[in-house]
Amino acid sequence: MRLTILYPGLLALAACMPAADRDAFANPLIAGEGAVEVLRGAGPPDADPLACYGRKSTPAVIETVTEQVMLQPPQIDTDGSLREPAIFVTETHQRIVTERRELWFEVPCALEAGDRDFIASLQRALSARGHYGGPITGEMNRRTSRAIRAFQAPQGLDSEILSLAAAQQLGLALWNPRLAAGGETG
């Protein structure tokens, strides 16, 4: 009985939502809308010019503190009666609770080019691990970004940008700029 009531109710709610909102998870991300920003050679001070980097910025946490500060204590007579009450002033100031942090990490360079085959492989790998439930489109969309975050967050990187380490854990074939340049052997 509950399902016969619940199902039509959910359909009615879905019909009330504009089509653009219903399809938002399937649409590709565009610049300025949380799109994946991959920078080649630009990153931390010791950035490898051939590698690609992602950046996760955490804003500072600022707290506003309001306090009552006594400017003058109360004036009390020798018999204990109050001659003048204390004078207080309200002071408000801000302080940084947690500093702004910027975390740089290596990412697959295939994300820089928006390689559809790589992104489709990524979607399949995330789907096989239960993090991605959408169609395999080869486009970096919100579903894919959220699945990346769901995969990486338990490992300590709460970012929608795929790290090189996570890509390797997913078993994705990656081009290694150091190996291509003859710098490393493994």
C-alpha positions as CSV (number, residue, x, y, z in Angstrom):
1,M,0.0,0.0,0.0
2,R,2.8,2.4,0.9
3,L,4.5,2.0,-2.5
4,T,1.2,2.7,-4.4
5,I,1.1,6.1,-2.6
6,L,4.8,6.8,-2.6
7,Y,5.5,6.1,-6.2
8,P,2.9,8.6,-7.7
9,G,4.0,11.2,-5.1
10,L,7.6,10.9,-6.3
11,L,6.5,11.2,-9.9
12,A,4.5,14.3,-9.1
13,L,7.5,15.9,-7.4
14,A,9.8,15.0,-10.3
15,A,7.3,16.6,-12.7
16,C,7.4,19.8,-10.7
17,M,11.2,20.1,-11.1
18,P,12.3,22.0,-14.3
19,A,13.8,19.8,-16.9
20,A,17.1,21.7,-16.7
21,D,17.4,20.8,-13.0
22,R,16.5,17.1,-13.6
23,D,19.2,16.8,-16.3
24,A,21.8,18.8,-14.4
25,F,23.7,15.6,-13.3
26,A,24.0,14.4,-16.9
27,N,25.2,17.8,-18.3
28,P,28.9,18.4,-18.9
29,L,30.6,20.8,-16.5
30,I,31.6,24.1,-18.1
31,A,34.3,26.5,-17.1
32,G,33.3,28.7,-14.1
33,E,30.7,26.1,-13.0
34,G,33.0,23.9,-10.9
35,A,34.7,22.4,-14.0
36,V,37.9,20.4,-13.5
37,E,40.9,22.7,-13.7
38,V,44.0,20.8,-14.6
39,L,47.3,22.8,-15.0
40,R,50.3,21.4,-16.8
41,G,53.6,22.3,-15.1
42,A,51.9,24.9,-12.9
43,G,51.6,23.9,-9.3
44,P,53.7,23.8,-6.2
45,P,57.1,25.5,-6.2
46,D,58.8,22.2,-7.2
47,A,56.3,21.4,-10.0
48,D,57.4,19.1,-12.8
49,P,56.9,21.0,-16.0
50,L,55.7,17.9,-17.8
51,A,53.2,16.8,-15.1
52,C,49.7,18.0,-14.6
53,Y,48.4,19.2,-11.3
54,G,45.0,19.8,-9.6
55,R,44.4,22.2,-6.7
56,K,42.1,22.0,-3.8
57,S,41.7,25.2,-1.8
58,T,40.1,25.3,1.6
59,P,39.0,28.8,2.6
60,A,40.0,30.3,6.0
61,V,37.5,29.9,8.8
62,I,37.0,33.3,10.4
63,E,35.1,33.8,13.7
64,T,33.5,37.0,14.9
65,V,33.9,37.5,18.6
66,T,31.8,40.0,20.6
67,E,32.8,40.8,24.1
68,Q,31.8,43.1,26.9
69,V,34.9,45.0,28.2
70,M,34.8,46.8,31.5
71,L,36.1,50.4,31.1
72,Q,35.5,51.4,34.7
73,P,34.7,49.2,37.7
74,P,31.6,49.9,39.9
75,Q,32.1,52.6,42.5
76,I,31.0,51.2,45.9
77,D,30.6,53.3,49.1
78,T,32.1,52.1,52.4
79,D,28.7,51.0,53.6
80,G,28.4,48.7,50.5
81,S,25.9,50.7,48.5
82,L,26.5,51.3,44.8
83,R,27.5,54.9,44.0
84,E,28.1,54.4,40.3
85,P,27.6,51.2,38.2
86,A,30.4,49.7,36.1
87,I,30.8,51.0,32.6
88,F,31.1,48.5,29.9
89,V,31.7,48.7,26.1
90,T,31.0,46.1,23.5
91,E,33.9,45.2,21.3
92,T,33.6,43.1,18.2
93,H,36.6,41.7,16.3
94,Q,37.3,38.9,13.9
95,R,40.0,36.2,14.2
96,I,41.2,33.5,11.9
97,V,40.3,30.1,13.4
98,T,41.8,28.0,10.6
99,E,44.2,29.4,8.0
100,R,43.4,29.1,4.2
101,R,45.0,26.0,2.8
102,E,46.0,25.1,-0.7
103,L,46.7,21.5,-1.6
104,W,48.4,20.6,-4.9
105,F,48.4,17.0,-6.2
106,E,49.3,15.3,-9.5
107,V,46.4,14.4,-11.8
108,P,46.2,12.5,-15.0
109,C,47.0,14.8,-17.9
110,A,44.2,13.1,-19.9
111,L,41.8,15.3,-17.8
112,E,43.5,18.4,-19.2
113,A,42.6,17.5,-22.7
114,G,39.1,16.2,-21.8
115,D,40.0,12.8,-23.3
116,R,36.6,11.2,-23.8
117,D,38.0,7.7,-23.9
118,F,39.8,8.2,-20.6
119,I,36.8,9.7,-19.0
120,A,34.6,6.8,-20.2
121,S,37.2,4.4,-18.7
122,L,37.0,6.4,-15.5
123,Q,33.2,6.2,-15.4
124,R,33.4,2.4,-16.0
125,A,36.0,2.0,-13.2
126,L,33.9,4.1,-10.8
127,S,30.7,2.2,-11.8
128,A,32.4,-1.1,-11.1
129,R,33.2,0.1,-7.6
130,G,29.7,1.3,-6.9
131,H,30.4,5.1,-7.0
132,Y,29.0,6.0,-10.5
133,G,25.5,5.2,-11.5
134,G,25.0,7.2,-14.7
135,P,25.5,6.4,-18.4
136,I,29.0,6.0,-19.8
137,T,29.2,9.3,-21.8
138,G,32.9,10.1,-21.8
139,E,32.0,13.6,-20.5
140,M,33.1,15.0,-17.2
141,N,29.7,15.8,-15.7
142,R,28.5,16.3,-12.2
143,R,27.8,12.6,-11.6
144,T,31.3,11.8,-12.6
145,S,32.8,14.5,-10.4
146,R,30.7,13.4,-7.4
147,A,31.7,9.8,-8.0
148,I,35.4,10.8,-8.0
149,R,34.9,12.6,-4.7
150,A,33.1,9.6,-3.2
151,F,36.0,7.4,-4.2
152,Q,38.8,9.7,-3.0
153,A,37.3,11.1,0.2
154,P,37.8,8.0,2.3
155,Q,41.4,8.1,1.3
156,G,41.9,11.7,2.6
157,L,41.4,13.7,-0.6
158,D,37.9,15.4,-0.6
159,S,38.1,16.7,-4.2
160,E,36.2,16.3,-7.4
161,I,39.5,16.3,-9.3
162,L,40.9,12.8,-9.9
163,S,44.3,12.4,-8.4
164,L,47.0,10.4,-10.1
165,A,47.1,8.1,-7.2
166,A,43.4,7.4,-7.3
167,A,43.6,6.9,-11.1
168,Q,46.3,4.3,-10.5
169,Q,44.1,2.6,-7.8
170,L,41.3,2.4,-10.3
171,G,43.6,0.6,-12.7
172,L,43.4,3.3,-15.4
173,A,46.2,3.3,-18.1
174,L,48.1,6.6,-17.7
175,W,50.8,8.3,-19.7
176,N,53.7,9.0,-17.4
177,P,55.6,12.1,-18.5
178,R,58.7,11.1,-16.6
179,L,58.8,7.7,-18.2
180,A,58.3,9.2,-21.6
181,A,61.1,11.7,-21.0
182,G,63.4,8.8,-19.9
183,G,63.7,10.0,-16.4
184,E,62.3,7.1,-14.4
185,T,62.3,3.4,-14.9
186,G,59.2,2.2,-13.1
